[in-house]
Amino acid sequence: MKASHASWMLLAVTALWGLSFSWTYSWLQATRDSGQSQLLSSLTLIALRMPLALLLLSMWQPGLVRNPTRYDHLGGAFLGSVFCLGFILQTWGMTSTTPALSGFFTALCNAWAPLLAYLFYRQKVAPLTLLGLLVALIGCAVLVNGWEFGRGELLTIGASILFAFQMLILDRLGRTRNPSHLSAGFFLSTCLVALVFAVVLANFETGVADWLRWTWAMVGRGDLLLILLALAVFPSALAFHWMNTYQPQVPVSRAAVIYLLEPVFAAAVSLWIGHEELTQRLLFGGLLILLGNVLVELPRWLPRARRWESTTPREAA
């Protein structure tokens, strides 16, 4: 029951992440002709979004800031630093691709994660999980309207590799400490890494003073402020805290397949907003990803196939 509840919570996490693609894309499009580079705009969004998420989290769950030990905060900081590097590449890549394409290439981390887990930890993966992962990846490929690798796609591939390492690090850290206690350090380090990169880049481009004035002007716009607050609350404070809390309770291979639903949610939101057009590719690709998730859960549903199910991190510890 615990693993089942954790799987549903990760599904909610994935849905919230799906929302973030179109919101981030809207922010980047709005700031495209504002006088700052797209990379600096991406860094600014991360540097603003994550401290707001930490503030909201501390108000919602103050114990998650007060109770963790120094080692919990250090573990969260390491986790957040790895994540932030991938987050920067992903957000920067979205300046030259679409939300659906970004969602697909980000989902490649789910393919890397079980493979890296096997290579580094010799963690067994159930046959049906591998089949489900393959089917879901085919669904992701179907979602893509062509295979033209531009800068945005290449940056997002790099981000997906870093996200895969982040998943494995979280899986390891979650075995030895309360994973929810990693959240504060995670948010703070993500903010600090993005802020340092933003200050350095601003100093080489228009100057830190001009960048600060530009940032204030952007936040002063009602539409961009609303996007920033939405990103801080839903795909940041809620989603990342739930990810840190519940991912260690399920096998990393199952978490990987659940996360494969991210491009489905991203494409659905993008269609609703008008960033994408409804095509047979989107429909068929989404169905394949759902089928992949069903296959990965079959070992739990079929008594005779239970012996194929991967051991959970808690059982393996």
C-alpha positions as CSV (number, residue, x, y, z in Angstrom):
1,M,0.0,0.0,0.0
2,K,2.9,2.4,0.8
3,A,4.5,1.8,-2.5
4,S,1.2,2.2,-4.3
5,H,0.5,5.5,-2.5
6,A,4.0,6.7,-3.4
7,S,3.4,5.8,-7.1
8,W,0.3,7.9,-7.1
9,M,2.1,10.9,-5.5
10,L,4.8,10.6,-8.2
11,L,2.1,10.7,-10.8
12,A,0.9,14.0,-9.3
13,V,4.4,15.2,-9.4
14,T,4.7,14.4,-13.1
15,A,1.4,16.2,-13.8
16,L,2.7,19.3,-12.1
17,W,5.9,19.2,-14.0
18,G,3.9,18.9,-17.2
19,L,2.4,22.3,-16.4
20,S,5.8,23.9,-15.9
21,F,6.9,23.4,-19.6
22,S,4.3,25.8,-21.0
23,W,4.7,28.3,-18.2
24,T,8.4,28.4,-18.6
25,Y,8.0,28.6,-22.4
26,S,5.6,31.6,-21.9
27,W,8.2,33.4,-19.6
28,L,11.0,32.9,-22.1
29,Q,8.9,34.1,-25.1
30,A,7.8,37.2,-23.1
31,T,11.4,38.1,-22.3
32,R,12.9,37.2,-25.7
33,D,13.1,40.8,-26.9
34,S,13.6,42.5,-23.6
35,G,17.4,43.2,-24.0
36,Q,18.8,40.2,-22.0
37,S,20.1,36.9,-23.4
38,Q,17.9,33.9,-23.3
39,L,20.5,32.1,-21.1
40,L,20.4,34.9,-18.6
41,S,16.6,35.0,-18.7
42,S,16.6,31.2,-18.0
43,L,19.0,31.6,-15.0
44,T,17.0,34.5,-13.7
45,L,13.8,32.5,-13.7
46,I,15.4,29.6,-11.8
47,A,17.1,32.0,-9.3
48,L,13.7,33.7,-8.6
49,R,11.6,30.5,-8.7
50,M,13.5,28.3,-6.2
51,P,13.8,30.8,-3.2
52,L,10.1,31.5,-3.5
53,A,9.4,27.7,-3.4
54,L,11.7,27.4,-0.3
55,L,9.8,30.3,1.4
56,L,6.4,28.7,0.6
57,L,7.7,25.3,1.8
58,S,9.0,26.7,5.1
59,M,5.6,28.3,5.7
60,W,3.7,25.2,4.8
61,Q,6.0,22.7,6.5
62,P,8.3,24.6,8.9
63,G,9.7,21.4,10.4
64,L,11.3,20.5,7.1
65,V,13.6,23.5,7.5
66,R,14.2,23.3,11.3
67,N,14.3,19.5,11.9
68,P,16.8,18.2,9.3
69,T,20.4,17.7,10.5
70,R,23.4,19.3,8.9
71,Y,24.1,16.2,6.9
72,D,20.5,16.2,5.6
73,H,21.0,19.8,4.4
74,L,24.3,18.9,2.8
75,G,22.8,15.9,1.1
76,G,20.0,18.1,-0.2
77,A,22.5,20.7,-1.3
78,F,24.5,18.1,-3.3
79,L,21.3,16.8,-4.9
80,G,20.1,20.3,-5.7
81,S,23.5,21.2,-7.3
82,V,23.4,18.3,-9.7
83,F,19.7,19.1,-10.5
84,C,20.4,22.8,-11.0
85,L,23.0,22.1,-13.7
86,G,20.4,20.0,-15.6
87,F,17.7,22.5,-14.9
88,I,19.8,25.3,-16.5
89,L,20.4,23.3,-19.6
90,Q,16.7,22.3,-19.8
91,T,15.4,25.8,-19.4
92,W,18.0,27.3,-21.8
93,G,17.2,24.6,-24.3
94,M,13.5,25.5,-24.2
95,T,14.4,28.9,-25.8
96,S,14.9,27.1,-29.1
97,T,12.4,24.2,-29.0
98,T,8.7,23.6,-28.1
99,P,7.2,22.4,-24.8
100,A,6.3,19.0,-26.2
101,L,9.8,18.4,-27.6
102,S,11.4,19.6,-24.4
103,G,9.2,17.2,-22.5
104,F,10.2,14.3,-24.7
105,F,14.0,14.9,-24.5
106,T,13.7,15.5,-20.7
107,A,12.0,12.1,-20.5
108,L,15.1,10.5,-21.8
109,C,16.4,10.7,-18.2
110,N,14.0,7.9,-17.4
111,A,15.8,5.7,-20.0
112,W,19.2,6.6,-18.5
113,A,18.2,6.0,-14.9
114,P,17.6,2.2,-14.9
115,L,20.6,1.7,-17.1
116,L,22.8,3.8,-14.8
117,A,21.4,2.0,-11.8
118,Y,22.4,-1.3,-13.4
119,L,25.9,-0.1,-14.4
120,F,26.8,1.5,-11.0
121,Y,24.8,-0.6,-8.5
122,R,23.9,-3.8,-10.4
123,Q,20.3,-3.1,-9.4
124,K,18.0,-5.7,-11.1
125,V,15.2,-4.5,-13.3
126,A,12.1,-6.6,-13.9
127,P,11.7,-7.9,-17.5
128,L,8.2,-6.3,-17.7
129,T,9.6,-3.0,-16.4
130,L,12.2,-3.0,-19.2
131,L,9.4,-3.8,-21.8
132,G,7.3,-1.0,-20.3
133,L,10.2,1.4,-20.4
134,L,10.8,0.5,-24.1
135,V,7.2,0.9,-25.1
136,A,7.0,4.3,-23.2
137,L,10.1,5.5,-24.9
138,I,8.7,4.5,-28.3
139,G,5.6,6.6,-27.3
140,C,7.9,9.5,-26.6
141,A,9.5,9.2,-30.0
142,V,6.1,9.2,-31.7
143,L,5.3,12.4,-29.9
144,V,8.1,14.1,-31.8
145,N,7.3,15.6,-35.1
146,G,10.6,14.9,-36.8
147,W,14.1,14.2,-35.6
148,E,15.9,17.5,-36.2
149,F,18.4,17.9,-33.5
150,G,18.9,21.6,-32.9
151,R,20.6,23.4,-30.0
152,G,17.5,23.1,-27.8
153,E,17.3,19.4,-28.2
154,L,21.0,18.8,-27.6
155,L,20.9,21.0,-24.5
156,T,17.9,19.0,-23.2
157,I,19.6,15.7,-23.8
158,G,22.5,16.9,-21.6
159,A,20.0,17.9,-19.0
160,S,18.3,14.5,-19.1
161,I,21.6,12.8,-18.3
162,L,22.1,15.0,-15.2
163,F,18.5,14.4,-14.2
164,A,19.1,10.7,-14.4
165,F,22.1,11.0,-12.0
166,Q,19.9,13.1,-9.7
167,M,17.3,10.3,-9.6
168,L,20.0,7.8,-8.6
169,I,21.5,10.1,-6.0
170,L,18.0,10.7,-4.4
171,D,17.4,6.9,-4.4
172,R,20.7,6.4,-2.5
173,L,20.2,9.3,-0.1
174,G,16.7,8.2,0.7
175,R,17.9,4.9,2.1
176,T,19.9,6.4,5.0
177,R,17.8,9.5,6.0
178,N,14.4,10.9,5.9
179,P,14.1,12.0,2.2
180,S,11.7,14.9,3.0
181,H,14.5,16.4,5.0
182,L,16.5,16.9,1.8
183,S,14.1,19.5,0.4
184,A,15.3,22.6,2.1
185,G,18.9,22.1,1.1
186,F,17.8,21.1,-2.4
187,F,15.9,24.3,-3.0
188,L,18.5,26.5,-1.5
189,S,21.4,25.1,-3.4
190,T,19.5,25.2,-6.7
191,C,18.8,28.9,-6.1
192,L,22.4,29.7,-5.2
193,V,23.9,27.8,-8.1
194,A,21.6,29.6,-10.6
195,L,22.2,33.0,-8.9
196,V,26.0,32.7,-9.1
197,F,25.8,31.8,-12.8
198,A,23.4,34.6,-13.4
199,V,25.5,37.3,-11.6
200,V,28.7,36.1,-13.5
201,L,26.9,36.1,-16.9
202,A,25.2,39.5,-16.2
203,N,28.6,41.0,-15.4
204,F,30.0,39.9,-18.8
205,E,26.9,41.0,-20.7
206,T,25.0,44.1,-19.8
207,G,26.3,44.5,-16.2
208,V,24.8,43.5,-12.9
209,A,23.1,46.8,-12.3
210,D,21.3,46.6,-15.6
211,W,20.3,43.0,-15.0
212,L,18.8,43.8,-11.6
213,R,16.8,46.7,-13.1
214,W,15.6,44.3,-15.9
215,T,14.7,41.6,-13.4
216,W,12.6,44.1,-11.4
217,A,10.9,45.3,-14.5
218,M,10.0,41.7,-15.5
219,V,8.7,40.8,-12.1
220,G,6.6,44.0,-12.2
221,R,4.7,42.7,-15.1
222,G,1.5,41.1,-14.0
223,D,1.6,38.2,-16.5
224,L,5.2,37.3,-15.7
225,L,4.6,37.6,-11.9
226,L,1.7,35.2,-12.2
227,I,3.8,32.7,-14.1
228,L,6.6,33.0,-11.5
229,L,4.3,32.4,-8.6
230,A,2.6,29.5,-10.3
231,L,6.0,27.9,-11.1
232,A,7.1,28.5,-7.5
233,V,4.0,26.9,-5.9
234,F,3.0,23.9,-8.1
235,P,6.0,22.4,-10.0
236,S,8.5,23.6,-7.4
237,A,7.4,23.7,-3.8
238,L,4.8,20.9,-4.1
239,A,6.3,18.7,-6.8
240,F,9.9,18.7,-5.8
241,H,9.1,18.2,-2.1
242,W,6.8,15.2,-3.0
243,M,9.5,13.9,-5.4
244,N,12.1,13.9,-2.6
245,T,9.6,12.3,-0.2
246,Y,8.1,9.6,-2.3
247,Q,10.6,8.6,-5.0
248,P,12.8,6.6,-2.5
249,Q,9.8,4.5,-1.6
250,V,9.5,2.9,-5.0
251,P,12.0,1.2,-7.3
252,V,14.0,3.6,-9.4
253,S,12.9,1.7,-12.6
254,R,9.2,2.2,-11.7
255,A,9.7,5.9,-10.9
256,A,11.4,6.2,-14.3
257,V,8.4,4.9,-16.1
258,I,6.0,7.1,-14.1
259,Y,8.1,10.1,-15.0
260,L,7.6,9.2,-18.6
261,L,4.1,10.6,-18.4
262,E,5.7,14.0,-18.2
263,P,5.7,14.7,-21.9
264,V,2.1,13.6,-22.1
265,F,1.0,16.2,-19.5
266,A,3.4,18.8,-21.1
267,A,1.8,18.2,-24.6
268,A,-1.7,18.3,-23.2
269,V,-1.1,21.7,-21.5
270,S,0.7,23.0,-24.5
271,L,-2.3,22.1,-26.7
272,W,-4.7,23.8,-24.3
273,I,-2.6,27.0,-24.3
274,G,-2.0,26.9,-28.0
275,H,1.7,26.2,-28.2
276,E,1.1,22.9,-30.1
277,E,-1.4,21.4,-32.6
278,L,-3.4,18.2,-32.0
279,T,-2.1,15.5,-34.2
280,Q,-2.2,11.7,-34.5
281,R,1.4,11.6,-33.3
282,L,0.4,13.2,-30.0
283,L,-2.6,10.9,-29.5
284,F,-0.7,7.7,-30.4
285,G,2.4,8.6,-28.5
286,G,0.4,9.3,-25.4
287,L,-1.4,6.0,-25.6
288,L,1.9,4.1,-25.9
289,I,3.3,5.9,-22.8
290,L,0.2,4.9,-20.8
291,L,0.6,1.3,-22.1
292,G,4.2,1.4,-20.9
293,N,3.1,2.4,-17.4
294,V,0.6,-0.5,-17.4
295,L,3.3,-3.0,-18.3
296,V,5.6,-1.9,-15.6
297,E,2.8,-2.4,-13.0
298,L,1.8,-5.9,-14.3
299,P,4.3,-7.7,-12.0
300,R,2.4,-6.3,-9.0
301,W,-1.0,-7.2,-10.5
302,L,-0.2,-10.8,-11.6
303,P,0.6,-13.1,-8.7
304,R,2.6,-15.5,-10.9
305,A,4.8,-12.6,-12.1
306,R,5.6,-11.2,-8.6
307,R,9.0,-12.8,-8.7
308,W,9.9,-10.5,-11.5
309,E,9.3,-7.3,-9.5
310,S,12.3,-5.3,-8.6
311,T,13.1,-5.0,-4.9
312,T,12.2,-1.6,-3.4
313,P,14.9,0.5,-2.0
314,R,13.5,0.0,1.6
315,E,13.6,-3.8,1.2
316,A,17.1,-3.7,-0.3
317,A,18.5,-1.5,2.5
